[in-house]
Structure formats: structure tokens, C-alpha cells
């Protein structure tokens, strides 16, 4: 079987894909990309992902970027971690996967940005994105109140997608938020102890791609604030 090239950096979105690759057992090669050094803006990587974001994969002739698209691609490739093959189950899966893709991820990312990196004044932005992130996680928590996994009794790519960001909850909203979302915390802990998750998390040490938050890091992460 041909080895998948996995373009990786530390962060919530790449770890979803690392988890899926480990869960499926597909052979893959990690290609670390230092976003702090701006390697995502090279012509070589731009040709793979015009949006200059991590992760991305190359699987033979297939190039896939966006973490949620990659999860769906790999699930369909292997036939694993998908719901039942019914229209109702597929509709439910797509709805929740896109909820994570268009809601949980973006609002969590913006909350983290304004809390930790944005210059003042930022009170309104912090309040808005923290509120929306909390609201989205509350929806996931309610969904999990009467089921083991987000789609019922089967562990799927939707759980992997949610876990990538939900595992960052203490950093985003404070450790006490885990008590507010006990059902979501149960899912986080259940995935955290899976052997595949442990191996995926280990990539952070094996392929360290980041550097300290200095002027170079800020120039590459927050290019919109540059005046020249």
C-alpha cells in the first residue's frame, strides 16, 4: 500500500488527522511544517493547499486539505468509523461533521486568538468568541447526554473531529468548564486513552515544528497586521 504524506504541525486540526491515521492503521509519512517559520507559505506547500493551512495529505493522486475533509476522505477510503449505510445516518453524520467544521473549530480558534494573541482593545471580541465557543460546546454536551458517542453507540469521525478542539477546552475557557460540560468531558477522556490517540499525541514530541512566540512567529501567524 502506498504511503500517505501527512503535512503536520502541532494544533487541534492536525491531531484529528493523526488520530484517524492511527486508528485506521494506514501507512503514512509525517512531513512537518513549521507555521512559526512560515513554511506553510512556500510555493511547494501552497500548491498542495492554496489556503496555507495545516493539515493536508497526499494519497497517490489525491490531494486533500481541511482536517474534516481529510477525515471523511479517509473514512470513505477505508470504510471505517462511519455510521450505518442509510440516508438518515449519513445525513446525521454530515450535519454534525459540518457543525464541527463550521462552528466548533472556527469559534474556538477565534476565541484562542483573541484571548492569547490579539492586541488590545479586544474585550468585545473576547466576549463574542468565548460566548460562541461555549455555546457550541454546550450543544455537543447536550447531544452526548443520552448517548455514548455523537452519533450514538458507534465511534466515528465526528467524535474525532470534535475531540481535536474539545481537548483544548481548559486552555480556551478555563479548567472549570469541564465541570460545566460533563458529557463532553467524558468523550474527551474516552478518546484520550485510546492507543491511537496516545500515538497521535506523541507526534508533538517526535516532530516538534514550533518555536517560541517571537517577532518571526507573529509575522507568519498574523500577516494581516503587517503594514509593508
Order of alpha helices (4+ residues) and beta strands (2+ residues): beta-alpha-beta-alpha-beta-beta-alpha-alpha-alpha-alpha-alpha-alpha-alpha-alpha-alpha-alpha
